[in-house]
């Protein structure tokens, strides 16, 4: 039986991921690199609060959930059950749109 994702689980995972991004970003900044985290608009405030630069890329979380007709918990379950799901349903279909964000 698979565990169901709860909001508290999601917030914990985001906080843990944010800590990893912050540590990596700050380590790179100490070495003189200009760090820009490119991710969903949903995470803008978390990234900026960590003192790192932010660039929004698509798909945004809300856009992806709407297009797939799934909530984040379902997307996470599908990704853990199917290695190809991330690439086939999220990355490849949105790749052109994501790259076009950088050329504007």
N, C-alpha and C positions, 0 to 999 in steps of 0.2 A: 504494500500500500504506500502510495506516495504522500509525502507531507504536503499540506496546502500552504501556500505562501500567504502570510498575513501582512498587513501594513507595517507592523512593528518589525517583522523580518526584513521587509524591503528597506525600511529606514536604517536598520542596522547594517545591511549590506552596502547601502549608499554611503553611510558614514565610514565604514571600513575601507571602501574603495576610495573615498575622498582622502582619507589619511594616507593611503598608498600613493595617490596622485600627488598629494602635497609633498610627501617626503621625496619622491622622485623629482618633482619639479623644483623643489628648493635645492636639492643636491646639484641638479644641473645648473641652476642659477648661480650657486657658489662657484661652479667651475667656469662661469662666464657666458653660459648659453642664454639666449633669449627664449624663454619657454612660453609656448602657446598651446593650450589644451583645446583641441577641436572635438567637440561632442554636441550632443543634443542641447537645444536651448533650455530645456528643463533644468540642466545642471549649471547654468550661467552663474547664479548667485553663489553656489558652493565653490566653484572654481575661483571666482573673484575674491571671495572671502579668504581663500587660502593664499592670496597674494600673487596669483598666477594670471596671465593673460588668457582670454577666452575668445574662441571663434566658433560660431554656430555652424553646424553642418546638418544636412538632412540625411535620413528622415528624423524629424523631431519625434519624441516619444509619442505625443498625442497623434501625430500624423500616421505613424507606424501602426499604433493600436487601431486607429480608425480604418486604415486600408486593409489590415489583416482581419478585422472583426474580432479581435482578442484583447483581453486585458493583459497587463504586464505579467501577472502570475501565469496565465496560459502561455504567453510567449516564452517565459522562463522554463516552464515544464516542457514545451516542445523542443527548445534548444537543448535541454539536458537529455531528452529521449532520442533526438535525431541529430546526428552530427552535421547533416547537410542543411538543416532548417535555417541556421543563421545565414549561410551564404545564399542559398536558393531563394529564401523568402524575404530576407532583410537587406543583405548587402548588395547582391547583384541587381535586383530590381531598382534600387535607389541609387546605384553608383553614379549613373549619368547625372542625376539631379544633385547629388552630393558634390561632385566635381564642378558642376556649373556654379555652385555657390562661391567657389574660389576665383572664378574668372570674371565675376561681375565687378 
